[in-house]
């Protein structure tokens, strides 16, 4: 038998199966496909799908030409063929084998069968097979099918986790921009994968002040998204209490260090903005926000006041002060912006960012944020996103808002997180 061809055929068959909302329906469709497409090659006549429920496997579906048995029939995990399938992945048995319960198999109308376990033992597929099929060919072929089935189930589980991570991310992103003094604020984020490791938030403090955070977990994807969630929760619980912001960041660092995800790390900038332009901030290893001073058209950076969060539980974090004068512009960003590459391998870099800020210094915060994102995408056209990208633009145009102004709309996601 050409096992390479069989593997390709199995993968092609399973990839064509439309995934259902639940794993059981998808796996049942897989079983149907195996029986329908490999009857001749493998001598598979029919089969049944079982799912583990505590210490028993419960019959969920039957398919092919197998005897119809009411769903809900249970087989103990200790049953001999099941134990062998769990230990070895695949087992082939008939009624002559001493570990087979003839009465049970008689109820199922089985004389020769093969069982395949997958999904870390959560599922069991039992196939009725033709008595004249060579045992070696069948076991090797079912081993191939088991490998692909395992991948299918793990993929379904991962998709469930990713969907949950997407919901978490969408729930923690702020729904509106702060309306304090004459500040004008806008933010955009674009994950490199279905879920990302970038994060930003706005925290209301007093009628005359607000907090702004931007963070970047190392890497991207599910683990980074889970770390970002921990940062969000830590800030929400710590900010606004009696603790100074440096102490809040130190406590958050200890929490992340004890996390099971401690092999990862997070850079974080958190600043508190007063209506008069005063800023107190802590920068835990994050790219220094760019401060464009309107009067001199020069830039300064809000440099680190401590190391990234996570690696060292007792790392100290200092705080510093700055001030935004009327007309000033502040850009908070993650390194996915400056480290984007074009087709020739050149980085986007800070110089291009500074030029945009100078050109757009009198534009709105929204226009500035959108221009930066659009320029980065144009620069790296044709290349897949290498990292998550986030920008937060804060302007102090020097004019008081109309006190009757409506609240700013929710910051856009660019592009939207997949639904």
C-alpha positions in Angstrom: 0.0 0.0 0.0 1.2 3.5 -0.8 1.0 5.1 2.6 2.3 8.5 1.4 -0.6 8.6 -1.0 -3.0 7.5 1.7 -1.8 10.3 4.0 -2.4 12.9 1.3 -5.8 11.4 0.6 -6.8 11.4 4.3 -5.6 15.0 4.8 -7.5 16.1 1.6 -10.6 14.3 2.8 -10.6 15.8 6.3 -9.7 19.3 5.1 -12.9 19.3 3.0 -15.1 18.6 6.0 -16.9 21.6 7.2 -16.2 22.2 10.9 -19.3 22.4 13.2 -19.8 24.4 16.3 -19.0 21.4 18.5 -16.1 19.0 18.3 -18.4 15.9 18.4 -20.2 16.8 15.2 -16.9 17.5 13.4 -15.3 14.2 14.6 -18.5 12.3 13.6 -18.3 13.8 10.1 -14.6 12.7 10.0 -15.7 9.1 10.9 -18.3 9.2 8.1 -15.7 10.4 5.7 -13.3 7.7 6.6 -15.9 5.0 6.1 -17.2 6.5 2.9 -13.9 7.2 1.3 -11.7 4.3 2.5 -14.0 1.3 2.4 -12.1 -0.3 -0.5 -8.6 0.6 0.6 -8.9 -0.4 4.2 -11.9 -2.7 4.3 -13.8 -0.4 6.8 -17.5 -1.3 6.8 -18.8 1.1 9.4 -18.0 2.5 12.8 -19.0 4.3 16.0 -17.9 7.4 17.8 -17.5 7.4 21.6 -16.7 10.3 23.9 -15.1 9.9 27.4 -17.4 10.8 30.3 -15.5 10.4 33.6 -14.6 6.6 33.6 -16.8 5.5 30.7 -16.9 6.0 27.0 -20.4 7.0 25.8 -21.7 6.1 22.3 -22.4 9.3 20.4 -22.8 8.4 16.8 -22.9 5.3 14.5 -22.1 5.5 10.7 -21.6 3.3 7.7 -23.2 -0.2 7.6 -22.6 -0.9 11.2 -25.5 -2.3 13.3 -27.7 0.5 14.6 -27.3 0.7 18.4 -29.1 3.3 20.5 -26.9 6.3 21.4 -25.9 6.5 25.1 -24.5 3.0 25.3 -21.5 3.1 27.7 -18.3 1.0 27.7 -16.0 1.2 30.7 -12.5 2.7 30.2 -11.1 -0.5 31.7 -12.5 -2.6 28.8 -9.5 -4.5 27.3 -9.6 -3.1 23.7 -10.1 0.4 25.0 -7.1 0.1 27.3 -5.0 -1.1 24.5 -6.2 1.7 22.2 -5.4 4.3 24.9 -1.9 2.7 25.5 -1.0 2.1 21.8 -3.2 4.5 19.9 -4.7 1.8 17.7 -5.9 -1.7 18.4 -7.2 -4.5 16.1 -9.2 -7.3 17.7 -11.8 -10.0 17.0 -14.0 -12.2 19.0 -11.3 -14.8 19.5 -9.1 -12.5 21.5 -9.2 -13.1 25.3 -9.6 -9.5 26.2 -12.7 -9.0 24.1 -16.2 -9.1 25.6 -18.2 -11.3 23.2 -21.5 -10.4 24.7 -20.9 -6.7 24.3 -19.5 -7.0 20.7 -22.5 -9.2 19.9 -24.8 -6.4 20.9 -22.9 -4.2 18.5 -23.0 -6.8 15.7 -19.2 -6.9 15.5 -16.9 -9.8 14.6 -13.7 -7.9 13.8 -13.0 -4.3 14.8 -10.3 -1.7 15.1 -10.3 1.1 17.7 -8.5 4.4 17.5 -8.0 6.9 20.4 -7.2 10.5 19.9 -7.7 14.0 21.4 -5.7 12.9 24.5 -8.1 10.0 25.0 -11.2 12.2 24.9 -12.6 10.4 21.8 -12.6 6.8 20.5 -13.5 5.7 17.0 -14.3 2.0 16.6 -14.4 0.7 13.0 -15.9 -2.6 11.8 -13.5 -4.1 9.4 -13.6 -6.8 6.8 -12.0 -10.1 8.0 -9.7 -10.5 5.0 -7.9 -7.2 5.4 -4.2 -7.6 6.3 -3.6 -6.6 9.9 -0.3 -4.8 9.2 -1.8 -2.6 6.4 -4.8 -1.8 8.5 -2.9 -0.8 11.6 -0.4 1.4 9.7 -3.2 3.0 7.8 -5.3 3.7 11.0 -2.2 5.1 12.6 -2.0 7.6 9.8 -5.7 8.4 10.2 -5.3 8.8 14.0 -2.5 11.3 13.5 -4.6 13.5 11.3 -7.7 13.1 13.5 -5.6 14.1 16.5 -4.5 17.2 14.7 -8.1 18.0 13.7 -9.3 17.8 17.3 -6.4 19.8 18.7 -7.0 22.4 16.0 -10.7 22.6 17.1 -9.6 23.0 20.7 -7.1 25.7 19.8 -9.7 27.5 17.7 -11.9 27.6 20.8 -9.1 29.0 22.9 -8.3 31.6 20.2 -12.0 32.6 20.0 -12.0 33.1 23.7 -8.8 35.1 23.5 -10.4 37.3 20.8 -13.4 37.9 23.1 -11.1 38.8 25.9 -9.2 41.3 23.8 -12.3 42.9 22.4 -13.7 43.2 26.0 -10.6 44.9 27.4 -10.0 47.5 24.7 -11.5 50.8 25.7 -14.8 51.8 24.2 -14.1 55.6 24.2 -11.3 58.1 24.4 -10.8 60.3 27.5 -12.4 63.8 27.5 -10.2 65.8 29.9 -9.1 69.4 29.6 -8.1 70.2 26.0 -6.5 66.8 25.2 -7.4 65.1 22.0 -6.8 61.3 21.9 -7.0 58.5 19.4 -5.7 54.9 19.2 -5.4 52.2 16.6 -4.2 48.6 16.9 -3.6 45.8 14.3 -2.7 42.3 15.5 -0.2 40.2 13.4 -2.3 37.1 14.1 -5.9 36.3 15.1 -5.1 37.6 18.6 -2.2 39.8 19.5 0.1 40.8 22.3 -0.4 44.6 22.1 -2.6 46.4 24.5 -3.7 49.9 25.3 -6.1 51.4 27.8 -7.5 54.6 29.1 -8.3 54.8 32.9 -10.5 57.6 34.2 -9.0 59.0 37.4 -10.6 62.4 38.3 -12.6 65.0 36.3 -9.2 66.6 35.6 -7.0 63.6 35.0 -6.8 60.3 33.2 -4.3 57.4 32.8 -3.0 55.9 29.6 -1.3 52.6 29.2 0.3 50.8 26.3 1.9 47.4 26.5 3.6 44.8 24.3 3.9 41.1 25.4 6.9 39.4 23.8 5.8 37.4 20.7 2.2 37.4 19.6 -0.7 34.9 19.5 -2.5 33.2 22.3 0.2 33.3 25.1 0.9 36.9 24.5 -2.9 37.7 24.6 -3.2 35.9 27.9 -0.3 38.0 29.3 -1.9 41.2 28.1 -5.1 40.2 29.9 -3.1 39.9 33.2 -1.7 43.4 32.6 -5.1 44.8 32.1 -6.5 43.2 35.2 -3.5 44.3 37.3 -3.8 47.9 36.2 -7.5 48.1 36.7 -7.2 46.7 40.2 -4.1 48.8 41.2 -4.6 52.2 39.6 -6.7 54.7 41.5 -6.0 53.3 45.0 -3.7 54.7 47.6 -0.6 53.1 46.0 1.7 55.4 43.9 2.0 54.3 40.2 5.6 53.0 40.7 4.4 50.7 43.4 1.5 49.5 41.3 3.9 48.6 38.5 6.2 46.8 40.9 3.3 44.7 42.3 2.2 43.9 38.7 5.7 42.8 37.9 5.7 40.4 40.8 2.4 39.0 39.7 3.6 38.4 36.2 6.8 36.8 37.5 4.8 34.2 39.4 2.6 33.5 36.4 2.8 30.2 34.6 3.6 32.3 31.6 6.7 33.7 33.2 8.9 32.7 30.3 7.4 35.6 28.5 7.8 39.3 29.3 5.8 42.5 28.8 7.0 46.1 28.2 4.6 48.7 29.6 4.3 52.5 29.6 1.8 54.0 32.0 1.3 57.7 32.3 -1.2 59.9 34.3 -2.2 63.1 32.4 -3.5 66.2 34.2 -5.7 68.8 32.6 -2.9 71.4 32.9 -0.5 69.3 30.8 1.5 67.7 33.7 2.4 64.0 33.2 3.7 61.5 35.7 4.8 58.2 34.1 6.5 54.9 34.6 8.2 53.2 31.6 8.8 49.5 32.1 11.1 48.7 29.2 8.7 50.1 26.6 9.8 52.0 23.5 10.0 55.6 24.7 6.9 57.6 23.6 7.8 60.5 21.3 7.1 64.0 22.6 6.9 66.6 19.8 7.4 70.0 21.3 5.4 72.6 19.3 7.5 75.6 20.2 10.8 74.2 19.0 9.6 71.4 16.7 12.0 69.1 18.5 11.5 65.6 19.9 12.2 64.1 23.3 11.6 60.5 24.4 10.1 59.3 27.7 12.8 56.8 28.4 12.6 53.6 30.5 12.4 54.0 34.3 12.8 50.2 34.9 13.1 46.9 33.1 10.4 44.9 31.3 7.8 43.2 33.5 8.2 39.5 34.3 11.8 38.3 34.4 12.9 39.7 37.8 10.4 39.7 40.7 12.2 42.5 42.7 13.0 44.9 39.9 12.6 48.5 40.9 10.5 51.0 38.9 11.0 54.8 39.2 8.6 57.5 38.0 9.3 60.7 36.1 7.6 63.9 35.2 7.0 65.7 31.9 4.7 68.4 30.6 2.7 68.8 27.4 2.4 72.5 26.4 -0.4 73.7 24.2 0.3 72.5 20.6 2.4 69.5 21.8 1.9 66.0 20.4 2.7 62.7 22.1 2.9 59.3 20.3 2.8 56.0 22.2 3.6 53.1 20.0 4.7 49.4 20.0 7.8 48.2 18.2 5.8 46.6 15.4 5.6 50.1 14.0 9.3 50.9 13.7 10.4 47.4 13.0 8.2 46.8 10.0 10.2 45.9 6.9 9.8 46.6 3.2 10.5 44.2 0.4 14.3 45.1 0.5 14.5 44.3 4.2 14.7 48.0 5.3 13.1 49.0 8.6 10.4 51.6 8.8 12.4 53.2 11.6 11.8 56.2 13.9 12.9 58.8 11.4 9.9 58.1 9.2 7.6 58.3 12.3 9.1 61.7 13.3 8.5 63.0 9.7 4.9 62.0 9.9 4.4 63.7 13.3 6.0 66.9 12.0 3.9 66.9 8.9 0.7 66.2 10.9 1.4 68.2 13.9 -1.6 70.4 13.3 -3.9 67.6 12.2 -6.3 65.8 14.6 -5.1 62.8 16.7 -7.3 60.5 14.6 -5.8 61.7 11.3 -2.3 61.3 12.7 -2.9 57.8 14.0 -4.5 56.7 10.7 -1.6 58.3 8.7 1.0 56.4 10.7 -0.8 53.0 10.2 -1.5 53.6 6.5 2.1 54.6 5.8 3.5 51.5 7.6 1.2 49.2 5.6 2.2 50.9 2.4 5.9 50.6 3.3 5.7 46.9 4.0 3.2 46.1 1.2 3.4 42.5 0.1 5.0 41.3 3.3 3.0 39.6 6.1 2.8 41.5 9.3 5.8 40.6 11.5 4.4 41.9 14.8 1.4 43.5 16.3 1.2 47.3 15.7 -0.4 49.9 18.0 -0.4 53.6 18.2 -1.9 56.0 20.7 -1.8 59.7 19.7 -2.3 62.4 22.4 -2.5 66.0 21.3 -2.9 69.2 23.4 -4.0 71.7 20.8 -4.3 74.5 23.4 -8.0 75.1 23.1 -10.7 74.1 25.6 -13.3 71.7 24.4 -17.0 72.8 24.3 -18.3 71.5 27.6 -21.3 70.2 25.8 -19.3 68.1 23.4 -20.3 64.5 23.0 -18.0 61.7 24.1 -15.5 60.6 21.5 -16.4 57.3 19.7 -14.7 54.1 20.4 -11.1 53.9 19.0 -11.0 52.0 15.7 -9.4 48.6 15.4 -7.4 48.5 12.2 -8.0 45.9 10.8 -10.9 44.6 13.0 -10.2 41.6 15.1 -11.7 38.5 13.3 -15.1 37.6 14.5 
